[in-house]
């Protein structure tokens, strides 16, 4: 395997710095090692997108990007990826409104991407496709005669087989997944759900090693929990820049305790439930009023999608109601911020916050939970409260694990975290940190690529289901 080709809906910007998200940095590091290619959407919508990708050099590797038309952006990105697949993968069948036209456009984009990519491929390439936007791409490449090792990693959860089957196109999509040589998931539960769906709806056979076989083709199913760049994040959190920022924050905290939440504004993140749990803490423990604040960052996301706009209004009215009812002249219970912040700003926020409140209703992994831990001061670490339904809960078992739907349980965990003795906090933090140091994002990509390489000796044809 000589060159790595990464494919994702979004590609890093040309000015990607180490302060960008851990995942982009780690994938970039693997491309720098192999002098590879990153292929995906340019982020631009044009009237008539051309068939040829735009090529840019980004240090040791190349970026190849395609524009989308307005119709493609709407059908592929908004309607099918984010209004159909997203709710299904997160178990929100109440939000599912499948639309055949959007599905056809979704497939057409994979077809167009595969054609554009195939002209750039070289012998010896290994291709690694990221996430749910481009599931059919591997099969399209096979049908174009490309015999390179093909890996796919799903960053979001894979739901139970019956939930996935609510999607009218579940068989075709499962067959797309099974065209890869390796399909990776965040947790063993997701991998099991996928195996069950593939066996039940496609009729493959389960081999002893957990692969699923269809005639001469088999797909390897693996578990690769994605990590952060722990060392880099920890170093940044201890840097003089972040120290200056934490001093500034402490000066405006007036000795109050902060709880922080950092999320994309998304209905899967459990933000309304989180606000209610915080309100319950304040109502039931009046002594905490004026002594504690929740700083909630909810970076706007997918704003053209109706459910995201609805969520935004709901959160605005909920935070407004809580602040209006409980706030005082010089204290707002919830500071609710609708914007994105850079990694140094977030590291400072994590470091001054007594509690990191990460309570998604469902989440593939959740890297904020990991970054919160990595940013802590080892002498006086804060406490992570983490949803059992985030992939990260499988690894960060020394967090206070909660059911995010259970308001009283989340409120009780907040009180427990505020009371937690220093030794207990240090012990929990040390154990989580040990795990994050070994299982970082570099280990994640190494393990995935090793497993992909191990599939290289198998027969490759387009006989997938
Ligand atoms: O975590 C899932 C994911 O869809 C990523 O693939 C993506 O980078 C992120 O959420 C942000 O979403 P979007 O690309 O729709 O802004």
Boltz pocket constraint, residues with backbone or C-beta under 6 A from the ligand:
constraints:
  - pocket:
      binder: B
      contacts: [[A, 10], [A, 131], [A, 155], [A, 156], [A, 301], [A, 302]]
      max_distance: 6.0
